Amino acid sequence: MGKSSRYAAKIPDSDGIIPYTDEEHSVWADLYARQLEVIQGRVCGEFLDGLEMLKLPPDRIPQPHEVSAVLRERTGWEVAPVPALINFDRFFQLLSEKKFPAASFIRSREDMDYLQEPDIFHEIFGHATMLTHPGFADFTEAYGKAGVRATKAERVFLARLYWFTVEFGLLQTPQGLRICGGGIASSPGETHYALESDEPIRRPFDPVDALRTPYRIDIYQTVYYLLDRLDDLFDLARADLLGLIRQARALGAFTPTYPPKSVAKEAA
């Protein structure tokens, strides 16, 4: 979040409307159509329920007020347009106020398959969808409040917890393994990889284990954590997250399961 972005923020006008070009709307339409097909039979039912509630337009980028109107009614949340990258202070403060920071730009066609930083498609399709679920919404609020109180060192651990639940969480269901994390659900490649590849490690979710697990943002994940049910996030929302961090720090981080960046580049 402290790094720079090559994308520029889209600034809302005096009425709160973000002006997008026809090409940007076209990129949304292509992303939406492709990912809607990819996620069928792969995301959890709660994700599909959220999509149905939001009724995202298939042919244009939705405006923040349109998404916020549904979220406020369901869970009291809203969407807050932000630049591509914001600092941790603002990120946690917004979450603690039940405002989801959504980067206002959309990726270019050159980045259709992979984008390291979050764009409006990732934020709305991937995350706002799950914020219609009370457990997911409560956990995200509690996470933001913990982040406001956390030290810089503790925030490193909190980032891991968010990564392995909100971004890259998987869910055990009677129908089999399903996606609940927005980082997977908004990525066509990782949607297949997370469920179907035999390469990643899939571990039962334990918050302390997740807090001890390093990750890289620029590759498909080497470890995924599996929730038994989304309502487990209700319990996690009421847990002492900073206390769990103290346990994780005492135990120490797990050995990374991914190669160093220099090795990965050489292999590529």
Steps between C-alpha positions, in 0.01 A plus 500: 500500500799726532615436144423711195257404225517557127121544501339835579196533722169595343362801687123520568324815380296734721211250492723210604500345152828357373544575127607189310574478129325269257814290485510466878137390503587250225784357711254453790250329271764255371636429848150452642385263225817292518515471876128433541548192284820390674358510854198279431529190720814642661389779734297450815125552500538813713708660226233428240235631741701821532521541125125458477445764769737752345367450146819641351454638149663268246574774245643786710696574816259546792512826690590489874160631609323216316698232684488688831119516491479119506776452756352754743169316492659157547792556742542875553809525278579736215763541228757780532685587175877531555818522290671180389704473819436651844697484823417257779371773733229598254427140400432386855311818592262457206434135582437586864230742379340235275627672188665273247785676316454433129768610254317713245697405187455194279785301348609536139458224245869416534429401862176307442640169626702622796530822697712521814316801645123507563273670247126572502416159354693320773348718772137489389468157337737328743439676833180703507320179405605329823430807712132415458566206736467602869786278620740628238390858565536471880844346472619772261381772739667331798816460295501873424455590866786269598716660234433850637634388840786286368865593487693499174641155580156363592356625172734269311328207670153646445575526129554124495165433666320718245693338215400145589133577566361806319742481207590133454268299722345168400190343650408137567142437386282186458556545125878507540763771525382847398650849473406778740804731470473796263859473381421158355145574385611797288790311336425251220835326532501466877135390503607183318834467680367533855248220457645271235879511518690243707783749562374717790473387861146514639478519880204504739451858615650592834542874565836463676633284217383756245671775698825302484490441124704725268372565148593669175264731311649451153442125449220248537480404864696200624278463809123532541300474822162324504215633711245243617218754474473873444329547834837416660584860412238615751713337772819645355343847498450470875842356574792695647688541172795677662517220756514246216784701349695474827460122485617491138803719574601276789483193276679664208427503127478183294773439245387651166372245249577722200835580332673835558420757235849485349472121456152533349627754248793279403268203454271708281 
